[in-house]
Amino acid sequence: MQTSIRKQMFSLAIPVVLSSFLQRSVGIVDIFLVGGLGASAIAAVGVAQIMVFLVMSISWGINVGATVLVSQLWGADRKGEAGKAAYQAMLIAALAAVVIMVIGHLAGWKVAALLGANEEVQRILYDYSKIIFTFIAFTLFINVLSGIMQGAGDTRTPLYATLIVNILHVVVAYPLIYGKWGLPAMGVKGAAIAIAVSECLGAAFLFTRSLERRYIVLSRRLEMRLTMMTIRLGWPILVDRFLQNAGSMMFAKVILLYGTTVYAAHQVGLAIEAISFMPGYGIAVAAATMVGQSLGAGRPDEAKLSAYEANRLAVILMASMALLFFFFPYLLLRVFTNDHEVIRYGILYMKIVAFAQIPLAITMVLTGSLRGAGDTGFIMFATIAGMWLIRIPVTALLATMFNASIRTVWSVMILDWLVRMSLLLWRYRKQRWERLDL
């Protein structure tokens, strides 16, 4: 059984890893494409990406609620109900998109002013954000539809959709930004239109496939029981994501106290560390799907075995990355920068985070396993404990009151992940996985 579970784990995880990489590349490519328009254009697009990243916390809440519900109903061979639950999740996403669109139009462009950006950046962001928020529904739909499909055990179709979005994004953005192939030069507006067009087609592709494969079953009436269950499962993840993102911003402010060079090393280090995150995230999604389906089918022993295999694979992969980070940091950093000071601090950062990779791997997979079981509330509690009771207050005190070195401040990240890992291990061993009333 372990061999078959391992094979299924890989088949589910690999497409998710590739999808994550492609999703990250959309933002990177957008910055790269507008680079020729100057620093103000880059800054405006960067601020817009921060705004979208924050509002996607809502989308992730719906995504996880749908994934848990669909996976357990799918495992129980109640695919018709799973399809209805998926449709209710799409209705929630549509309502959330309308609210986000209105708020984005009214206040989104003002974020640049709050961050202290100059008038030119504010003007560019105004034009860019209006287009982005007008079509924000497609961004949410792609995320929620991907969660629905992952709950049903289909991680390949979201990968194909992400590939379509990436290719179309580049094909449409370049000529619209710079006026190539007979099209008008629209600058940053062109980049926003390209995102809207590519994500519209990506969402349409996923929705069509969902209908064809009965992942979504259309219904004329609102299924309040399924809707409320999706919300109940999803809201802790919404809060969890928001707190994690807000905590990361607060931690960045602490790092900025040590100067631009240290902050640059921190950002480059995070980009490199993402190489390790992506396999762990893929395995965590696979664990959520397999645990959810096993529990839905009434096979708790198989759910535990799936969680064990997921942890084992994640630890092996991320421990290997830890060795790479510790022994070859210079080679990795040199790919991103040739600034000697940034590299010097970056080497220190990479050696420290190498020790965080194993607790991070276990935390990510346990999070996925507990999500699959429907225990989303405790995950939020673990994030609050690690990020807001340990990392933020301890590093702020060390930096401001005790003038601690950046080595000490960065080392607190290890303590954060150890606390989260310990809490989630305790919860997992209690085996108080929720029995969803399906």
HELIX and SHEET records of a PDB file:
HELIX    1   1 GLN A    2  VAL A   34  1                                  33    
HELIX    2   2 GLY A   35  LEU A   37  5                                   3    
HELIX    3   3 ALA A   39  GLY A   75  1                                  37    
HELIX    4   4 LYS A   79  ALA A  107  1                                  29    
HELIX    5   5 GLY A  108  LYS A  110  5                                   3    
HELIX    6   6 VAL A  111  LEU A  114  1                                   4    
HELIX    7   7 GLU A  119  THR A  134  1                                  16    
HELIX    8   8 ILE A  136  GLY A  151  1                                  16    
HELIX    9   9 ARG A  156  TYR A  178  1                                  23    
HELIX   10  10 VAL A  188  GLU A  212  1                                  25    
HELIX   11  11 MET A  224  LEU A  256  1                                  33    
HELIX   12  12 THR A  260  GLY A  296  1                                  37    
HELIX   13  13 PRO A  300  PHE A  327  1                                  28    
HELIX   14  14 PRO A  329  ARG A  334  1                                   6    
HELIX   15  15 HIS A  340  ALA A  354  1                                  15    
HELIX   16  16 GLN A  357  GLY A  372  1                                  16    
HELIX   17  17 THR A  376  THR A  383  1                                   8    
HELIX   18  18 ILE A  384  ARG A  391  3                                   8    
HELIX   19  19 ILE A  392  THR A  400  1                                   9    
HELIX   20  20 ILE A  406  LYS A  430  1                                  25    
END                                                                             
